């Protein structure tokens, strides 16, 4: 009996997108726990401290991208455009998210999910940072989103997520130009916007328990009142938008069949590594 020969499967690559703004004191706690074989995309909001220098000292292979506008949403859009990995991880730079949990997110993607959504309120999750006000607000917004979009999210406003790059067309994000004009989706509402667009596209979502720690140093830029209103507005606007956007049937659903022709880090069209910290990524998708 002859053994059937199978084509070897290339290992899937991982890009970790880390938005930063004056996080020099927090970067060491995060970078020292990053997977050694991952592509690190540091998206800096023009920090006035040593954020970029320290990151490059810890990981000389870090790809540094300066965001085109302000806000976490714009930073993520710039990072997504620069990432080359088959899987993309969203990771905060303040030390609140444990890089050691990345393997759990990747396991969910390898098992067939398109989007691995971090949750503090399901098995394996928790938080030592969220206030009572934020918890109640998140719960109310989550219930509303579940009703309007027919989902079963346990945590709507949490930014620790990972997804297959085949999800990118459904997100409809791009860095845009450095024109100083803030766009909708540039702020903390980006996490809700991404989740709702993934849901509308009919992509497979798996929740992954995650524990949120207090940020190591400094104060959060999150403002429960104003940012909560932006999330509410995002739910309303995405509910209206869904009628104008067809389900992303063209998106490949199985992470394991991502094209093996994905470019690797360092190709000419990508931002430079630590010796070129002034270039931003671009993409042809339209920003909504």
C-alpha positions as CSV (number, residue, x, y, z in Angstrom):
1,X,0.0,0.0,0.0
2,X,1.4,3.3,-1.0
3,X,1.1,6.3,1.4
4,X,-0.7,9.2,0.0
5,X,1.6,12.2,-0.4
6,X,0.3,15.5,0.9
7,X,1.4,19.0,0.2
8,X,3.0,20.4,3.3
9,X,1.0,23.2,4.9
10,X,3.0,26.4,5.5
11,X,2.8,27.8,9.0
12,X,0.4,30.6,9.3
13,X,1.9,34.0,10.2
14,X,0.8,36.4,12.9
15,X,0.8,40.2,12.9
16,X,0.3,42.0,16.3
17,X,-1.0,45.6,15.9
18,X,-0.2,47.8,18.9
19,X,-1.5,51.4,19.0
20,X,0.6,53.7,21.1
21,X,0.6,57.2,22.4
22,X,3.2,58.1,25.1
23,X,3.4,54.5,26.4
24,X,7.2,54.4,27.1
25,X,6.7,53.2,30.6
26,X,4.3,50.4,29.6
27,X,6.1,49.1,26.5
28,X,8.6,46.9,28.3
29,X,5.9,45.0,30.2
30,X,4.1,44.3,26.9
31,X,7.0,43.7,24.5
32,X,8.9,41.3,26.7
33,X,5.9,38.9,26.5
34,X,5.3,39.1,22.8
35,X,5.7,35.9,20.7
36,X,9.2,35.9,19.2
37,X,8.1,34.9,15.7
38,X,5.3,37.4,15.3
39,X,5.3,40.5,13.1
40,X,5.1,43.5,15.5
41,X,3.3,46.6,14.0
42,X,3.7,49.5,16.4
43,X,1.3,52.3,15.3
44,X,2.4,55.5,17.1
45,X,0.3,58.6,17.5
46,X,3.4,60.9,17.3
47,X,4.4,60.2,20.9
48,X,6.5,62.9,22.7
49,X,8.2,60.4,24.9
50,X,10.5,57.4,24.1
51,X,7.8,55.0,23.1
52,X,9.3,54.2,19.7
53,X,12.9,54.1,20.8
54,X,12.2,51.7,23.7
55,X,10.1,49.4,21.5
56,X,12.8,49.3,18.9
57,X,15.5,48.5,21.5
58,X,13.4,45.6,22.8
59,X,12.3,44.3,19.4
60,X,14.6,45.6,16.6
61,X,12.3,43.9,14.1
62,X,9.4,46.1,15.1
63,X,7.6,47.8,12.1
64,X,6.8,51.4,13.1
65,X,3.9,53.2,11.5
66,X,2.9,56.7,12.3
67,X,-0.9,57.1,12.2
68,X,-2.4,59.6,9.7
69,X,-4.9,61.1,12.2
70,X,-5.7,60.9,15.9
71,X,-7.5,58.2,17.9
72,X,-7.3,54.5,18.5
73,X,-9.6,53.7,15.5
74,X,-7.3,55.5,13.0
75,X,-4.3,53.8,14.6
76,X,-5.8,50.4,14.1
77,X,-6.7,51.2,10.5
78,X,-3.1,52.2,9.8
79,X,-1.8,49.0,11.5
80,X,-4.2,46.7,9.6
81,X,-3.0,48.2,6.4
82,X,0.6,47.6,7.2
83,X,0.1,44.0,8.6
84,X,1.1,41.1,6.4
85,X,0.2,38.2,8.7
86,X,-2.5,35.6,8.0
87,X,-3.8,36.3,11.4
88,X,-4.0,39.8,12.9
89,X,-4.1,40.5,16.7
90,X,-5.3,43.8,18.3
91,X,-3.3,44.5,21.4
92,X,-3.3,47.5,23.7
93,X,0.1,49.0,24.8
94,X,-0.9,49.9,28.4
95,X,-0.3,46.4,29.9
96,X,-4.0,45.7,30.6
97,X,-4.1,42.8,28.1
98,X,-1.9,39.8,28.6
99,X,0.2,38.9,25.5
100,X,0.3,35.3,27.0
101,X,-3.4,35.0,26.0
102,X,-2.6,35.4,22.3
103,X,-2.3,31.6,21.8
104,X,-5.9,31.1,22.9
105,X,-7.1,33.6,20.3
106,X,-5.0,31.9,17.6
107,X,-6.4,28.5,18.6
108,X,-9.9,29.7,18.0
109,X,-8.9,31.0,14.5
110,X,-7.1,27.7,13.6
111,X,-10.3,25.8,14.7
112,X,-12.3,27.7,12.1
113,X,-13.4,31.0,13.5
114,X,-12.9,34.1,11.3
115,X,-12.9,36.4,14.3
116,X,-11.8,35.6,17.9
117,X,-13.5,38.1,20.2
118,X,-12.1,38.7,23.6
119,X,-14.6,38.8,26.5
120,X,-14.2,39.7,30.1
121,X,-17.7,38.4,31.0
122,X,-17.6,34.7,29.9
123,X,-15.7,31.6,31.0
124,X,-12.0,32.4,31.5
125,X,-12.6,36.1,31.5
126,X,-12.5,38.8,34.1
127,X,-11.4,42.4,34.9
128,X,-9.5,44.1,37.7
129,X,-9.9,47.5,36.0
130,X,-13.5,48.1,34.9
131,X,-15.6,50.3,37.1
132,X,-19.3,49.7,38.1
133,X,-20.4,52.5,35.8
134,X,-18.5,51.1,32.8
135,X,-19.7,47.6,33.5
136,X,-23.3,48.7,33.6
137,X,-22.9,50.8,30.5
138,X,-21.2,48.0,28.6
139,X,-23.9,45.6,29.6
140,X,-26.7,47.9,28.4
141,X,-24.9,48.6,25.1
142,X,-24.3,44.9,24.6
143,X,-27.9,44.0,25.1
144,X,-29.0,46.7,22.6
145,X,-26.5,45.5,20.0
146,X,-27.5,41.9,20.5
147,X,-31.2,42.7,19.9
148,X,-30.6,44.9,16.9
149,X,-28.0,42.6,15.2
150,X,-29.3,39.2,16.5
151,X,-26.0,38.3,18.2
152,X,-25.1,36.8,21.6
153,X,-22.1,38.9,22.5
154,X,-21.2,38.9,26.2
155,X,-18.8,41.8,25.9
156,X,-19.1,44.6,23.3
157,X,-16.5,47.2,24.3
158,X,-13.3,45.2,24.6
159,X,-10.4,45.7,22.3
160,X,-8.4,42.5,22.7
161,X,-9.3,40.6,19.5
162,X,-7.8,38.5,16.7
163,X,-9.0,37.7,13.2
164,X,-8.1,36.2,9.9
165,X,-6.9,38.8,7.4
166,X,-9.7,37.6,5.1
167,X,-12.0,39.7,7.4
168,X,-10.4,43.0,6.3
169,X,-12.7,43.7,3.3
170,X,-15.7,43.4,5.7
171,X,-14.3,46.1,8.0
172,X,-14.1,48.8,5.3
173,X,-11.3,50.6,7.1
174,X,-8.3,52.6,5.7
175,X,-5.8,55.0,7.1
176,X,-6.8,57.9,4.9
177,X,-4.8,61.1,4.5
178,X,-3.0,63.2,7.1
179,X,-5.4,66.1,6.8
180,X,-6.2,66.8,10.4
181,X,-9.9,66.0,10.0
182,X,-11.1,63.4,12.4
183,X,-13.4,60.7,10.9
184,X,-16.1,58.6,12.4
185,X,-14.5,55.4,13.7
186,X,-11.2,57.1,14.6
187,X,-12.0,56.9,18.4
188,X,-12.7,54.2,20.9
189,X,-16.0,53.4,19.1
190,X,-13.8,51.4,16.6
191,X,-14.1,48.2,18.7
192,X,-17.9,48.2,18.4
193,X,-17.8,49.3,14.8
194,X,-15.5,46.3,13.9
195,X,-17.6,43.8,15.8
196,X,-20.9,44.9,14.2
197,X,-19.4,44.9,10.7
198,X,-18.0,41.4,11.3
199,X,-21.5,40.3,12.5
200,X,-23.3,41.9,9.5
201,X,-20.9,40.2,7.1
202,X,-21.9,36.8,8.5
203,X,-18.4,35.9,9.6
204,X,-17.8,33.2,12.2
205,X,-17.2,34.7,15.6
206,X,-15.9,32.8,18.6
207,X,-15.6,34.5,22.1
208,X,-12.4,33.9,24.0
209,X,-12.2,34.6,27.7
210,X,-9.7,37.3,28.6
211,X,-8.6,38.9,31.9
212,X,-8.2,42.7,31.9
213,X,-5.6,44.2,34.2
214,X,-5.2,47.8,35.3
215,X,-2.9,49.7,33.0
216,X,0.7,49.5,34.3
217,X,1.4,53.3,34.2
218,X,-0.5,56.4,33.4
219,X,-4.2,57.2,33.0
220,X,-6.5,55.8,30.3
221,X,-7.8,58.1,27.6
222,X,-11.2,56.4,27.8
223,X,-14.1,58.6,29.0
224,X,-17.1,56.5,30.0
225,X,-19.7,59.2,29.3
226,X,-18.6,60.6,26.0
227,X,-17.2,57.4,24.6
228,X,-20.3,55.5,25.7
229,X,-22.4,57.9,23.6
230,X,-20.1,57.4,20.6
231,X,-20.6,53.6,21.0
232,X,-24.4,54.2,21.1
233,X,-24.2,56.3,18.0
234,X,-22.1,53.6,16.3
235,X,-24.8,50.9,17.0
236,X,-27.4,53.2,15.5
237,X,-25.4,54.1,12.4
238,X,-24.3,50.6,11.8
239,X,-27.8,49.4,12.1
240,X,-28.8,51.8,9.3
241,X,-25.7,51.0,7.3
242,X,-26.3,47.3,7.2
243,X,-29.2,47.7,4.7
244,X,-26.8,49.2,2.2
245,X,-24.0,46.7,2.6
246,X,-24.3,43.2,1.1
247,X,-23.2,40.2,3.2
248,X,-19.5,39.6,2.5
249,X,-20.1,36.3,0.7
250,X,-16.7,36.6,-1.1
251,X,-14.8,36.5,2.2
252,X,-13.1,33.1,2.7
253,X,-14.4,31.7,5.9
254,X,-11.8,29.1,6.8
255,X,-8.6,30.5,8.3
256,X,-6.7,27.3,7.5
257,X,-7.1,28.0,3.7
258,X,-5.6,31.5,3.7
259,X,-3.6,32.0,0.5
260,X,0.0,30.9,0.9
261,X,1.0,33.8,-1.4
262,X,0.6,36.4,1.4
263,X,3.6,38.8,1.3
264,X,6.0,38.5,4.2
265,X,7.3,41.3,6.4
266,X,9.9,43.6,4.8
267,X,8.5,43.5,1.3
268,X,9.1,46.9,-0.5
269,X,5.5,48.1,-0.2
270,X,5.4,47.7,3.6
271,X,6.5,50.3,6.2
272,X,10.1,50.1,7.3
273,X,11.3,48.6,10.5
274,X,12.8,50.6,13.4
275,X,15.2,52.4,11.1
276,X,12.3,53.9,9.2
277,X,9.8,55.1,11.7
278,X,8.1,57.8,9.6
279,X,6.1,55.8,7.0
280,X,2.4,54.9,7.2
281,X,0.7,52.0,5.6
282,X,-2.0,52.3,3.0
283,X,-4.9,50.3,1.6
284,X,-7.4,50.6,-1.2
285,X,-10.5,50.0,0.9
286,X,-12.9,52.9,1.4
287,X,-13.2,54.4,4.9
288,X,-16.8,54.7,6.1
